[in-house]
Amino acid sequence: MASDRFVLGVDLDGVCADFFGGLREIAAEWLEVPLDSLTPDVSYGLHEWNLEPAGGYAALHRFAITQRDLFAQLRPIHGASVVLRRLSNRDVRIRIITHRLFIKYFHEPAIRQTIEWLDRYDIPYWDLCFMKEKAAVGADLYIEDSPLNVERLRAGGNDTIVFTNSTNLEVGPPRASSWAEVEELVMERVRRRQATGQGR
């Protein structure tokens, strides 16, 4: 049976949580360089930070999760928490979909830190999915910042908003540069579906 609830698939890093800002501070410590020597305007893969001589991105990521509790310490992106609460109160089902388990053997701290962070900032959600293939869990609309994920979702016919940061400036619309814009785009689609009487 089709559900009447509108399902919003929400990425975490770069959409709800300031992943690059938080990781940049840890990277400066890990590389033993001044923070301002690491540009905040990174591309996908963080090549600008020259991580390879020190062990590469995977090594930095492992250090950040296991030694600095990265996922529990990230600052929320302005507006994310309150907008998601407002959308939830309008009967939008929030489905968090994140690919935070891509490094083997560190799943427990990644999951624990994620749940602690969501609770700390009172972010509502009905479903919490840790997976690479985000379209597999289904949603009426996705919010994503990774250029590759946006491309894959859209190629599969999934309505996807790209949340603006320096890694995705070449990706086409629909696009949101703030959570106020996200709210407008989501409610526009909710109203459109209500007007047509369509369910999932």
C-alpha positions as CSV (number, residue, x, y, z in Angstrom):
1,M,0.0,0.0,0.0
2,A,1.3,3.4,-0.9
3,S,2.1,5.8,2.0
4,D,0.7,9.3,2.1
5,R,3.7,10.6,3.9
6,F,6.3,12.4,1.9
7,V,9.8,10.8,2.5
8,L,12.8,13.1,2.5
9,G,16.2,11.4,2.2
10,V,18.8,13.5,3.9
11,D,22.6,13.1,3.7
12,L,24.6,14.1,6.8
13,D,28.1,15.2,6.0
14,G,28.2,18.5,4.0
15,V,24.4,18.8,4.3
16,C,23.5,18.7,8.0
17,A,27.0,18.6,9.5
18,D,29.9,20.8,8.7
19,F,32.1,17.8,7.7
20,F,34.8,19.7,5.9
21,G,35.1,22.4,8.6
22,G,35.5,19.8,11.3
23,L,37.9,17.6,9.4
24,R,40.0,20.6,8.4
25,E,40.8,21.3,12.1
26,I,41.8,17.7,12.7
27,A,43.8,17.6,9.5
28,A,45.8,20.6,10.6
29,E,46.7,18.8,13.8
30,W,47.4,15.5,12.0
31,L,49.6,17.2,9.4
32,E,51.2,19.6,12.0
33,V,50.5,22.6,9.8
34,P,48.7,25.9,10.6
35,L,45.0,25.8,10.1
36,D,45.0,28.7,7.6
37,S,47.4,26.7,5.4
38,L,44.5,24.3,4.6
39,T,42.0,25.9,2.3
40,P,38.3,25.6,3.3
41,D,37.4,25.6,-0.4
42,V,38.2,22.0,-1.2
43,S,37.3,19.8,-4.2
44,Y,35.9,16.3,-4.0
45,G,38.8,14.1,-2.6
46,L,40.5,17.0,-0.7
47,H,43.5,17.0,-3.0
48,E,44.2,20.6,-2.0
49,W,45.3,19.5,1.5
50,N,48.1,17.2,0.1
51,L,47.3,14.3,2.4
52,E,49.1,11.5,0.5
53,P,52.6,12.0,1.9
54,A,51.2,11.6,5.4
55,G,49.2,8.5,4.6
56,G,46.2,9.7,2.6
57,Y,42.6,10.4,3.2
58,A,41.7,7.0,4.6
59,A,44.4,7.3,7.3
60,L,43.2,10.8,8.2
61,H,39.6,9.7,8.4
62,R,40.5,6.7,10.6
63,F,42.4,9.0,13.0
64,A,39.6,11.5,13.0
65,I,36.9,8.9,13.9
66,T,38.9,6.8,16.4
67,Q,41.0,9.4,18.1
68,R,39.1,12.6,17.8
69,D,35.4,11.5,17.7
70,L,34.9,13.5,14.5
71,F,31.2,12.5,13.9
72,A,30.2,13.4,17.5
73,Q,32.1,16.8,17.4
74,L,31.0,18.3,14.1
75,R,29.1,21.6,14.1
76,P,25.7,21.5,12.5
77,I,25.1,23.5,9.4
78,H,23.0,26.6,10.2
79,G,19.3,25.9,9.9
80,A,19.5,22.2,9.5
81,S,18.1,21.2,12.9
82,V,15.2,23.6,13.0
83,V,14.2,23.2,9.4
84,L,14.1,19.4,9.8
85,R,12.0,19.8,13.0
86,R,9.6,22.0,11.1
87,L,9.4,19.6,8.2
88,S,8.8,16.7,10.6
89,N,6.0,18.6,12.3
90,R,4.4,18.9,8.8
91,D,4.4,15.1,8.6
92,V,7.4,14.8,6.3
93,R,9.2,11.6,7.1
94,I,12.9,12.3,7.6
95,R,15.1,9.4,6.4
96,I,18.8,9.9,7.2
97,I,21.0,8.2,4.6
98,T,24.7,8.3,5.0
99,H,27.8,6.4,3.8
100,R,29.8,6.7,7.0
101,L,30.8,3.1,7.1
102,F,33.1,3.0,4.1
103,I,36.2,2.2,6.2
104,K,36.4,-1.3,7.6
105,Y,36.5,-2.3,11.3
106,F,35.5,1.1,12.7
107,H,31.7,0.8,12.3
108,E,30.8,0.8,16.0
109,P,32.3,4.3,16.8
110,A,31.0,5.7,13.6
111,I,27.4,4.6,14.3
112,R,27.6,5.6,18.0
113,Q,29.0,9.0,17.2
114,T,26.3,9.6,14.6
115,I,23.4,8.8,16.9
116,E,24.9,10.9,19.7
117,W,25.3,13.8,17.3
118,L,21.7,13.5,16.0
119,D,20.4,13.4,19.5
120,R,22.6,16.3,20.7
121,Y,21.2,18.6,18.1
122,D,17.6,17.3,18.3
123,I,17.5,16.3,14.7
124,P,14.3,14.3,14.1
125,Y,14.4,11.1,12.0
126,W,12.3,8.0,11.5
127,D,15.0,6.0,9.7
128,L,18.8,5.9,9.9
129,C,20.4,4.2,7.0
130,F,24.1,3.5,6.6
131,M,24.7,2.6,3.0
132,K,26.5,3.6,-0.2
133,E,23.6,3.0,-2.7
134,K,21.2,5.6,-1.3
135,A,18.5,5.1,-3.9
136,A,18.0,1.6,-2.6
137,V,16.1,2.7,0.5
138,G,13.8,5.0,-1.5
139,A,12.6,8.6,-0.9
140,D,10.4,11.1,-2.6
141,L,13.2,13.7,-2.6
142,Y,16.9,13.5,-1.7
143,I,19.3,16.2,-0.4
144,E,22.9,15.4,-1.1
145,D,26.2,17.3,-1.6
146,S,28.5,14.7,-3.1
147,P,28.6,15.3,-6.9
148,L,28.9,11.5,-7.6
149,N,25.9,10.7,-5.4
150,V,23.8,13.4,-7.0
151,E,24.7,12.1,-10.4
152,R,23.9,8.6,-9.5
153,L,20.6,9.5,-7.9
154,R,19.4,11.7,-10.7
155,A,20.5,9.1,-13.3
156,G,18.1,6.7,-11.6
157,G,15.3,9.1,-11.9
158,N,15.4,10.3,-8.3
159,D,14.5,13.9,-7.5
160,T,17.6,15.3,-5.9
161,I,18.6,18.7,-4.5
162,V,22.3,19.4,-4.4
163,F,23.3,21.3,-1.2
164,T,25.9,23.8,-2.2
165,N,29.6,23.6,-1.1
166,S,32.9,24.0,-2.9
167,T,32.9,20.4,-4.1
168,N,29.8,20.6,-6.2
169,L,29.7,24.0,-7.9
170,E,29.6,22.4,-11.4
171,V,26.4,20.3,-10.6
172,G,23.2,21.5,-12.1
173,P,19.9,22.5,-10.4
174,P,17.8,22.0,-8.4
175,R,20.2,23.5,-5.8
176,A,19.9,24.9,-2.3
177,S,22.6,27.1,-0.7
178,S,20.9,27.3,2.7
179,W,18.4,25.3,4.7
180,A,15.8,28.0,4.2
181,E,16.0,27.2,0.5
182,V,15.8,23.5,1.2
183,E,12.6,24.1,3.2
184,E,11.1,26.0,0.3
185,L,12.0,23.3,-2.2
186,V,10.7,20.5,0.0
187,M,7.4,22.2,0.7
188,E,6.9,23.0,-2.9
189,R,7.1,19.3,-3.7
190,V,4.9,18.4,-0.8
191,R,2.2,20.8,-1.9
192,R,2.5,19.6,-5.5
193,R,2.0,16.0,-4.5
194,Q,-0.9,16.9,-2.2
195,A,-2.5,18.7,-5.2
196,T,-2.2,15.7,-7.4
197,G,-3.2,13.2,-4.7
198,Q,-0.2,11.0,-5.4
199,G,1.3,8.7,-2.8
200,R,4.4,6.7,-2.8
